[in-house]
Every structure is written in structure tokens, then in C-alpha cells.
Amino acid sequence: MGEAITVVPADEDLLTEYDALATRAFGRRIDDVTQLAGHADIRVALHGGSVIAGGLGMLIAQHFGGRPVPSACLGSGCVAPEYRGDRLTVRMLNDRIRPLQEQGAVLASLWTSSNGYARRMGWEAPVPVFSWSVQADALKRDFAPGDLDIEHGLTPDSEELQRRLAPRWNGTLLRPTWWTAHKQRQHDLTFYRFNRPSQPTAGYLSLATRQHDRHGAHLDVHDFWAADDTVASAMLAFLGRHNSRIPTITFQRTSLPPHPLLLNGLHHYGNATTESWHPWMLRILDLPEAVRLRGWPADLDTTLPIGVEQGNGTTDR
């Protein structure tokens, strides 16, 4: 019988091995492995003393019903190609969740290309998540710039705006203090803030530029936070001003809230295209606590029967 596989927390040496494995498994360097080492619980699987799998886990609350619910946010999971097919992924996911659940996580979330695999383990894709691409000319033509001041960079009240707006939507993260700086380094982001004269920040954008293969560039929107529709319209018009060298503006999957302003404001829908990729998937680890901790309308008084499907195909109410 071969040597047993063990799953352990990663020390500095094991982190270096995991970093190399992630690069080999994904076919490219995964910066999160080292950049998030100080913020994440990192577990690796060992066989014969070598790292054969690994993954990050972070305890970060997600907003549901306007309240933060402790969640195990998983990322950068990988298994060495020569060890795939032996259900090591199942073991790794469970071993990565366990310490975060012990710290209070009642949900687990991840982005994954292995949708069917994750679904068999209890994850579901609760909503469709798309990236939208729109012609810069269309944004410039169809949205009003308004009288907002536009300034480069973020201020403390910009991040306070984000913390105030995020609870309006289900699934948004209660961002840790290190979040913005990490994302700025990861994507080389540029920030712009919008405000009415002598007023606090009312909206902000974070943008990343990618050079086009032949000419011009691509512009990716990573953050789009607006206090109201007037501010959002001015932000869309500002993006349209990039039309001289950027033909298309792409809104990343997590940038736009589920709000109809973009599509409702475009005069010709042919200017917008959508693309789906790895879905956001959610798993409830502790159903009673998840229901208790999320926000509910103060005047709600109802009985909600819930069917819980077990792994053996039976359903409990």
C-alpha cells in the first residue's frame, strides 16, 4: 500500500512548493498564493513529503439581507495533474473549509470551472453572473455627464461609500482593510472618484488597461460604486470619454450590481455583448445559523418550509 496522503497547514517552505505547484497546475503564475499568505489559511496535501495539492481559505463576511454573514471564501485550489481523478479535490475542499467553519463560517463560496463537481458537493450557482462589453462611443452618446467633479485616486470617504453601498446587494463581501491595496497591486488598478461640488464622494471606479494586440487598448472596469442613478450615469459617460483609443469597455463580472441602468440607458442594445465564465457558487454549511444571521425585513412574519436534499437523494423538511 502506498504512503498515505496528509493535509496540513502550509509553513513557509510548503508555501513555496505550493506556489510552484499552482503555477504548474494552472499553466500560469497565481499571485494570490504568495500575496494573500498573510491573510489566508493555506492548506496543502502531502504525499511522500511533496506538495501535491493546495488551496487558500479566508474568513470574510458576505452581505445577505443587508447583514454580514461569516463565509469561508476559497481560492487558488489546485491538484497536481498526476494526482487528479482520485477525489483528492473533495478531501481538500472539506479540509480547507473545516478550520474556517470552526472560526464561525456558516457559508462557503468559490469561483470554479468544475461546476458539476462542486454542485455534487453541495454548491449551487445562485444567480447568473456575466461580464458586459459595451462600445465606448455608445456610453459617450447615451449617458449624461452631469455636473460632478472627477478626481484621480481614492480617499477614505471613497471606501466608506463602498462599505455603505455593498449591503444593498446579496453576496457582496465586507471587504477587509487590506482588500483595496491587494486588488490594486494584483490588477494595476487606476481609481477615479466622483462627487458633487464640495460634497463627499458619491461614486468611484477602478479600472485596468490591457494593450490591444494591434492598436489601442482594452479597458476593464473592476469597481463601479454609485450612490444614485445620476452619479452612475456620469460615471458611464466618463468611461465613454476613453473612446479615442479604447473602442470597448468591459465590466468585469463583479463590477456591476444587478441594476438595469446600463441596458436601459443604451439606445441600441446591439452595442452590448455579454459573456459568462466561471460562476460564483455558494454552499450553506450551517442552515439554521445562516438563516438566523442574514437580514430579514423587520415586519416579516411567515413560515418558510425548506427542503434539504441529502447526499443519498432523500429530502428532509
N, C-alpha and C positions, 0 to 999 in steps of 0.2 A: 504494500500500500504506500502511495506517495506521501510526502510530508504534508501536514495539514496547513491550510491557509488561515492566517490570523489577521484580524483587523485591529489597528492600533492608532492612537493619536500620532500625528507626524511631528517629529522633532526637526531640528534644522537640517540634519543630514538626509532624513527621509523626505523632507520638503524639496530638497534639491533633486532627489531621484524622481519624485512625483512630477516636478516641473518638467524634467526631461521626458518622462513617460507621456505627459499631456501633449507635449509638442509632437511626439511620435504618433500618438493615437489620433489627434485632430489634424495632423498634417500642417500645423502652423503653431506659432508660439501663442500661448494663452496667458496674457499678462496678469489676469486676476489671481493666478496661483501664487505669485510672489507678492503682488501689490496688496492683496487682501489678507495676507498671512497674519497680520497683527489684529485683524478684526474678526476672523473666521475660526470655526472649529474645523480642523482639517484631519480627515481620517484616510489611512492608506491600508491596502491589503498586502500582506507579505507572503511570499512563497519561496522557500529556500533562501531566505534573507533578502530577497529582492522585491522591490515595489512593483506590483502587477496591476493595481487599480488605486483610485483615489478620488476624492471629491471634497468640496467646500460646503460648509453649512453655517448659516448666520441666523441668530435670533433677532428678527426685525418685525415689528408690528405692521400689520396691514389694516387699512381702514375698511370697516364694513358697517353700514348704517351710521356713519359718522363717528364711530368709536374705534380706537386701535385694538386689534386682536393679535396676541402674540403668535408669530408664524415662524416656521422653520423654512428659511429661504435657501434653496440648494443650487449649487452651480459648479461648473467645471468638472463634472463627473466623467470619468473615463475608465476603461478597462483595456489592458494590453490586447492587441488583436489576436495574439496566440492563445489568450485565455477566454475569448468570447464564446458564448454558446453554452456555458456551464452554470448559468443562473447566478453568476457572481454579482451582476448588477443588482439583483433583488437583495442579496445579502448586504451589499454596500449601501444601498438606499436605506434599508432598515437600520443599519449600524450608524449611519450618519444622522438619521432623524432622532434616534434614541436619546443622545445627550441633550439635544435641544428640547425634546419633549420633557425631559426631567427638569429643565430650566423653565418650563411653563408654556411651550409651544402647543397650541391646540389645532393649528393648521399647518400644512406643508405646501409649498408652491415651487414650481420649476418651469423652465422652458426646455422642451425636448423635441427631438426629431423622432423619437421612438414612441409615438402616440399610443399605438395599440398596446405596447409593452407596459407603459405607465398606466393605462386605463385598467389593465388586468390587476394592477397593484392598488387600485382604489383612487387614482387620479382621474379627474374629468376636466375637459376644456369648457369652462362655464360660459364663455362668450366668444364670439368670433373676434379675432384681432388682426387688423390689416395695417399695412403701410400705404399711404396715399401719395401719389405723384401728380403734381399739377404744373402746368406751364406758367412760368414766371409772368409772362405777358398777361395771362388771364387774371392773376392776382392783382397786378397793377391796374388793369382795366376795371375789374369788378368790385373792388373794395375801396372804401373811402379812408383816406389817411387821417382825417380829423385834425385836431389841434394839439396833439400830445407832443411833449418833448421826448426825444430819443437820446439816450446816453449809452456809451460803451461801458461794459463791466457791471458787476453786481455790487450791491450794498447790503448790509444786514437786514434792512426792511424788505429787500427783494426776496430773501429766503423766508422771512416771516410771512410774506404774501403766499409763498408756496405752501407753508405749513397751514395757513388758514384756508386755502382753496382745496388742498388734497382730500380732506374728509368728505367733500361733496360727492366723491366717486368711490365706488366699491373696488377694493383691490389695490388702491394706491398705498405706497409704503410711507410709514412715518420715518422719514429719512434720518439716519444718524448724522451727527455733526460732521463726520469725515466724508460724507457721500458726495457732495458737490465737487470738492477738490479732487477726489478719486476719479470721478467721471470726466473732469476737465483734463486730467493727465491722460486718461485712457483714450479719449477721442479727440484731444487737442481742440477743445470747445472754445468758441467765442461767445460772449454774453452781451445782450442788449436789454436795457430796461426802458420802460415806457411810463410816463407819468404826466398828469395834468400840471400846468404851471404852479410851482410852489406846493405841490401835493406829494404824498408818499408814492412809492412805486405801485403802479396799477397793473403792470404786466411785465413779463420778461421772456426772452427767447434764449436758448442755447443752440448754437449752430456749429456744424463741422463741414469743412470743404474738402472735396476729393477732386483731384485733377482728372479731367476727361482724357480718354485715350488719345484723341487727336487735337481737340481745341476746347477752350473754355473750361468749365468745371461743373461738378455736381454739388448741390447744397443740401445737406441733411439737417432737418430740424429734430433735435433731441428733447427739448423742453419748450412747451407752449402754455404759459400760465397767464390767464387774463381775468381781471376782476369782473368784466361785463362784456356784452357784445360789441359795444362801441370801441373798447380797447382792443378786443380781438380783431375787429375789422381793420383798425390802424396797424396792428401787427402783421396781418396778412398783406396789407398794402405795402408795408415796409419790405417784406420779403419779395414782393413783385418788383421793387426797385433794383433788384440784382439782375434784371433781365438783360443788361448789356453784355454780360459774359456768362451768365448761368441760365440756360434755357428751361431747366426743370427744377422744381423744388420738391424734395421728398420729405414727407413727415414720417418719422420712424414709428414703429408700432405702438410705442408707449407715449408718444408725444401729444397726440390729440385726444381730448376727452370725448366720450360718446355724445357729441353735440352736433346738431345739423347745420351749424353756421357755414362751414366750408362749402358743403354741397348746395345748400340753399342759396348761398351768395353767388355762386358761379352761374353766369348766364347760359353757358353751354357745357353740359355735362361731359361732352366729348373731350374736354380739356383735362379730365381727371381719370387716372387709372389706379387700380388697387392691386395689391399683391399680398398673399398670405405666406407665412413661413412657419417656423416652429411655434406652436400655440402656447399660450400661458395655461398651465394646468394646476389644478387645486385639489388637495386631498384633506378631508376633515379627519383629524387624529382623535379628537375628543368631542363628540357631537353635543352632549349636554353643555359643556363649558363653552364651546363655540357659539351655541345659540344664546347662552346667558350673557356672554361678553360683548357681542355685537350690539349696535344701537338699534332701538326699535322706537316707533312713534309713541309719544307719551300717552296718547289716548287709545292705544291698541288694546283690544280685549278680544281674544279669539282662541280657538282650539285648532292646532295645526297638526294633523296626523302625518307622520313621516315614516316612509318605508325604507328600511336599511337592508340593502342586499348583501348577504354574506358571501364569502368566497366559495361555499358549496352550492350556491344557486338559490338558497332559501331566502325569504324576506321576512324581517321582523318589523312590527309596527311599534 
